[in-house]
């Protein structure tokens, strides 16, 4: 162990610090990417929710129109038999 000098330890320590700084930089990049993905995911979730709400509105309108058509057919005494 006589070959280990304070200068050598200092150099090893500096290289470890440099590598840790690189790792910290990569971790920060990954955090930013994760935040961007979460933002994108939330936007997609809102879009899907909007589509479902729009479909529900269209469905409600169709149900309302179907009811009206049923009432009109009953009033006109149309029972679906072909006219002769």
PyMOL commands that place a pseudoatom at each C-alpha (Angstrom):
pseudoatom trace, name=CA, resn=UNK, resi=1, chain=A, elem=C, hetatm=0, pos=[0.000, 0.000, 0.000]
pseudoatom trace, name=CA, resn=UNK, resi=2, chain=A, elem=C, hetatm=0, pos=[3.026, 2.274, -0.061]
pseudoatom trace, name=CA, resn=UNK, resi=3, chain=A, elem=C, hetatm=0, pos=[2.222, 3.250, -3.673]
pseudoatom trace, name=CA, resn=UNK, resi=4, chain=A, elem=C, hetatm=0, pos=[-0.926, 5.124, -2.619]
pseudoatom trace, name=CA, resn=UNK, resi=5, chain=A, elem=C, hetatm=0, pos=[-0.103, 8.784, -2.343]
pseudoatom trace, name=CA, resn=UNK, resi=6, chain=A, elem=C, hetatm=0, pos=[-2.311, 11.725, -1.454]
pseudoatom trace, name=CA, resn=UNK, resi=7, chain=A, elem=C, hetatm=0, pos=[-1.935, 12.964, -5.028]
pseudoatom trace, name=CA, resn=UNK, resi=8, chain=A, elem=C, hetatm=0, pos=[-3.232, 9.662, -6.402]
pseudoatom trace, name=CA, resn=UNK, resi=9, chain=A, elem=C, hetatm=0, pos=[-6.171, 9.726, -3.997]
pseudoatom trace, name=CA, resn=UNK, resi=10, chain=A, elem=C, hetatm=0, pos=[-6.897, 13.300, -5.051]
pseudoatom trace, name=CA, resn=UNK, resi=11, chain=A, elem=C, hetatm=0, pos=[-6.895, 12.332, -8.741]
pseudoatom trace, name=CA, resn=UNK, resi=12, chain=A, elem=C, hetatm=0, pos=[-9.197, 9.366, -8.112]
pseudoatom trace, name=CA, resn=UNK, resi=13, chain=A, elem=C, hetatm=0, pos=[-11.478, 11.608, -6.090]
pseudoatom trace, name=CA, resn=UNK, resi=14, chain=A, elem=C, hetatm=0, pos=[-11.579, 14.182, -8.902]
pseudoatom trace, name=CA, resn=UNK, resi=15, chain=A, elem=C, hetatm=0, pos=[-12.448, 11.541, -11.505]
pseudoatom trace, name=CA, resn=UNK, resi=16, chain=A, elem=C, hetatm=0, pos=[-15.239, 10.214, -9.265]
pseudoatom trace, name=CA, resn=UNK, resi=17, chain=A, elem=C, hetatm=0, pos=[-16.610, 13.735, -8.844]
pseudoatom trace, name=CA, resn=UNK, resi=18, chain=A, elem=C, hetatm=0, pos=[-16.540, 14.286, -12.613]
pseudoatom trace, name=CA, resn=UNK, resi=19, chain=A, elem=C, hetatm=0, pos=[-18.431, 11.044, -13.221]
pseudoatom trace, name=CA, resn=UNK, resi=20, chain=A, elem=C, hetatm=0, pos=[-20.984, 11.961, -10.542]
pseudoatom trace, name=CA, resn=UNK, resi=21, chain=A, elem=C, hetatm=0, pos=[-21.513, 15.321, -12.230]
pseudoatom trace, name=CA, resn=UNK, resi=22, chain=A, elem=C, hetatm=0, pos=[-22.219, 13.496, -15.501]
pseudoatom trace, name=CA, resn=UNK, resi=23, chain=A, elem=C, hetatm=0, pos=[-24.660, 11.180, -13.743]
pseudoatom trace, name=CA, resn=UNK, resi=24, chain=A, elem=C, hetatm=0, pos=[-26.393, 14.175, -12.156]
pseudoatom trace, name=CA, resn=UNK, resi=25, chain=A, elem=C, hetatm=0, pos=[-26.722, 15.784, -15.585]
pseudoatom trace, name=CA, resn=UNK, resi=26, chain=A, elem=C, hetatm=0, pos=[-28.238, 12.628, -17.053]
pseudoatom trace, name=CA, resn=UNK, resi=27, chain=A, elem=C, hetatm=0, pos=[-30.659, 12.326, -14.141]
pseudoatom trace, name=CA, resn=UNK, resi=28, chain=A, elem=C, hetatm=0, pos=[-31.774, 15.934, -14.692]
pseudoatom trace, name=CA, resn=UNK, resi=29, chain=A, elem=C, hetatm=0, pos=[-32.330, 15.185, -18.392]
pseudoatom trace, name=CA, resn=UNK, resi=30, chain=A, elem=C, hetatm=0, pos=[-34.392, 12.125, -17.516]
pseudoatom trace, name=CA, resn=UNK, resi=31, chain=A, elem=C, hetatm=0, pos=[-36.485, 14.127, -15.051]
pseudoatom trace, name=CA, resn=UNK, resi=32, chain=A, elem=C, hetatm=0, pos=[-37.260, 16.668, -17.762]
pseudoatom trace, name=CA, resn=UNK, resi=33, chain=A, elem=C, hetatm=0, pos=[-38.213, 13.893, -20.196]
pseudoatom trace, name=CA, resn=UNK, resi=34, chain=A, elem=C, hetatm=0, pos=[-40.497, 12.288, -17.609]
pseudoatom trace, name=CA, resn=UNK, resi=35, chain=A, elem=C, hetatm=0, pos=[-42.177, 15.629, -16.937]
pseudoatom trace, name=CA, resn=UNK, resi=36, chain=A, elem=C, hetatm=0, pos=[-42.700, 16.135, -20.674]
pseudoatom trace, name=CA, resn=UNK, resi=37, chain=A, elem=C, hetatm=0, pos=[-44.189, 12.645, -20.964]
pseudoatom trace, name=CA, resn=UNK, resi=38, chain=A, elem=C, hetatm=0, pos=[-46.537, 13.294, -18.048]
pseudoatom trace, name=CA, resn=UNK, resi=39, chain=A, elem=C, hetatm=0, pos=[-47.660, 16.558, -19.619]
pseudoatom trace, name=CA, resn=UNK, resi=40, chain=A, elem=C, hetatm=0, pos=[-48.260, 14.782, -22.915]
pseudoatom trace, name=CA, resn=UNK, resi=41, chain=A, elem=C, hetatm=0, pos=[-50.122, 11.973, -21.184]
pseudoatom trace, name=CA, resn=UNK, resi=42, chain=A, elem=C, hetatm=0, pos=[-52.367, 14.429, -19.355]
pseudoatom trace, name=CA, resn=UNK, resi=43, chain=A, elem=C, hetatm=0, pos=[-53.150, 16.223, -22.618]
pseudoatom trace, name=CA, resn=UNK, resi=44, chain=A, elem=C, hetatm=0, pos=[-54.018, 12.912, -24.286]
pseudoatom trace, name=CA, resn=UNK, resi=45, chain=A, elem=C, hetatm=0, pos=[-56.208, 11.974, -21.328]
pseudoatom trace, name=CA, resn=UNK, resi=46, chain=A, elem=C, hetatm=0, pos=[-58.061, 15.287, -21.628]
pseudoatom trace, name=CA, resn=UNK, resi=47, chain=A, elem=C, hetatm=0, pos=[-58.521, 14.730, -25.365]
pseudoatom trace, name=CA, resn=UNK, resi=48, chain=A, elem=C, hetatm=0, pos=[-59.975, 11.264, -24.771]
pseudoatom trace, name=CA, resn=UNK, resi=49, chain=A, elem=C, hetatm=0, pos=[-62.298, 12.635, -22.108]
pseudoatom trace, name=CA, resn=UNK, resi=50, chain=A, elem=C, hetatm=0, pos=[-63.472, 15.348, -24.509]
pseudoatom trace, name=CA, resn=UNK, resi=51, chain=A, elem=C, hetatm=0, pos=[-64.156, 12.754, -27.202]
pseudoatom trace, name=CA, resn=UNK, resi=52, chain=A, elem=C, hetatm=0, pos=[-66.183, 10.633, -24.776]
pseudoatom trace, name=CA, resn=UNK, resi=53, chain=A, elem=C, hetatm=0, pos=[-68.185, 13.684, -23.708]
pseudoatom trace, name=CA, resn=UNK, resi=54, chain=A, elem=C, hetatm=0, pos=[-68.858, 14.582, -27.329]
pseudoatom trace, name=CA, resn=UNK, resi=55, chain=A, elem=C, hetatm=0, pos=[-69.982, 11.013, -28.093]
pseudoatom trace, name=CA, resn=UNK, resi=56, chain=A, elem=C, hetatm=0, pos=[-72.251, 11.067, -25.050]
pseudoatom trace, name=CA, resn=UNK, resi=57, chain=A, elem=C, hetatm=0, pos=[-73.810, 14.308, -26.345]
pseudoatom trace, name=CA, resn=UNK, resi=58, chain=A, elem=C, hetatm=0, pos=[-74.379, 12.796, -29.785]
pseudoatom trace, name=CA, resn=UNK, resi=59, chain=A, elem=C, hetatm=0, pos=[-75.866, 9.680, -28.196]
pseudoatom trace, name=CA, resn=UNK, resi=60, chain=A, elem=C, hetatm=0, pos=[-78.257, 11.772, -26.097]
pseudoatom trace, name=CA, resn=UNK, resi=61, chain=A, elem=C, hetatm=0, pos=[-79.348, 13.661, -29.209]
pseudoatom trace, name=CA, resn=UNK, resi=62, chain=A, elem=C, hetatm=0, pos=[-79.939, 10.410, -31.109]
pseudoatom trace, name=CA, resn=UNK, resi=63, chain=A, elem=C, hetatm=0, pos=[-81.997, 9.001, -28.238]
pseudoatom trace, name=CA, resn=UNK, resi=64, chain=A, elem=C, hetatm=0, pos=[-84.061, 12.176, -28.138]
pseudoatom trace, name=CA, resn=UNK, resi=65, chain=A, elem=C, hetatm=0, pos=[-84.662, 12.052, -31.908]
pseudoatom trace, name=CA, resn=UNK, resi=66, chain=A, elem=C, hetatm=0, pos=[-85.537, 8.362, -31.749]
pseudoatom trace, name=CA, resn=UNK, resi=67, chain=A, elem=C, hetatm=0, pos=[-88.170, 9.105, -29.122]
pseudoatom trace, name=CA, resn=UNK, resi=68, chain=A, elem=C, hetatm=0, pos=[-89.601, 11.889, -31.239]
pseudoatom trace, name=CA, resn=UNK, resi=69, chain=A, elem=C, hetatm=0, pos=[-89.727, 9.638, -34.318]
pseudoatom trace, name=CA, resn=UNK, resi=70, chain=A, elem=C, hetatm=0, pos=[-91.473, 6.929, -32.300]
pseudoatom trace, name=CA, resn=UNK, resi=71, chain=A, elem=C, hetatm=0, pos=[-94.117, 9.438, -31.186]
pseudoatom trace, name=CA, resn=UNK, resi=72, chain=A, elem=C, hetatm=0, pos=[-94.584, 10.696, -34.749]
pseudoatom trace, name=CA, resn=UNK, resi=73, chain=A, elem=C, hetatm=0, pos=[-94.991, 7.145, -36.072]
pseudoatom trace, name=CA, resn=UNK, resi=74, chain=A, elem=C, hetatm=0, pos=[-97.555, 6.346, -33.390]
pseudoatom trace, name=CA, resn=UNK, resi=75, chain=A, elem=C, hetatm=0, pos=[-99.466, 9.550, -34.102]
pseudoatom trace, name=CA, resn=UNK, resi=76, chain=A, elem=C, hetatm=0, pos=[-99.490, 8.847, -37.855]
pseudoatom trace, name=CA, resn=UNK, resi=77, chain=A, elem=C, hetatm=0, pos=[-100.294, 5.218, -37.130]
pseudoatom trace, name=CA, resn=UNK, resi=78, chain=A, elem=C, hetatm=0, pos=[-97.270, 3.973, -39.006]
pseudoatom trace, name=CA, resn=UNK, resi=79, chain=A, elem=C, hetatm=0, pos=[-96.487, 0.494, -37.769]
pseudoatom trace, name=CA, resn=UNK, resi=80, chain=A, elem=C, hetatm=0, pos=[-93.665, -0.382, -40.148]
pseudoatom trace, name=CA, resn=UNK, resi=81, chain=A, elem=C, hetatm=0, pos=[-95.876, -2.365, -42.580]
pseudoatom trace, name=CA, resn=UNK, resi=82, chain=A, elem=C, hetatm=0, pos=[-95.126, -1.587, -46.216]
pseudoatom trace, name=CA, resn=UNK, resi=83, chain=A, elem=C, hetatm=0, pos=[-97.629, 0.728, -47.916]
pseudoatom trace, name=CA, resn=UNK, resi=84, chain=A, elem=C, hetatm=0, pos=[-99.838, -0.847, -50.590]
for i in range(1, 84): cmd.bond("trace and resi %d" % i, "trace and resi %d" % (i + 1))
show_as sticks, trace
zoom trace
